[in-house]
Amino acid sequence: MIKFVKLSLALLLWLLVATSLLASKGEGQEGDVMKRTVRVQNDLGSEILLHVHCKSADDDLGDHDLKNLENFEWSFRNNWLGTTLFWCRMKWDNVEGAFDVYTFERDFTLCGYKCWWSIRQDGAYFYHEFENVWEKRYVWEK
């Protein structure tokens, strides 16, 4: 019941913001409140190759091998139901893990247009765009 209430509040907030923004700027123009960009960057250190495979229920974004400081990014629009979800499986050396890199419920109000991840040896860090801080959200299982 609590999860339903949280989702309902997030959807209500989204509807209010989307309606006002679309009325003033028009859908698809710069400032589209539903558009997000997810970036996954290899910050593991030199000579460590990061293998990344990301997908959603509708889109398989394929395999990507990232050298140190390289990134993979994609943009999308959240769906009207507020159920947008992307997850990635990552592997480097003998370490691997999988986690959600974007969920509407968790991230819609946290990352604005920049939903960035820094993949480091001690974990995966999410960038809080509005607070300009990195938060460790995932720890690698070894």
Disulfide bonds with the S-S distance in Angstrom:
Cys54-Cys88 1.93
Cys111-Cys115 2.03
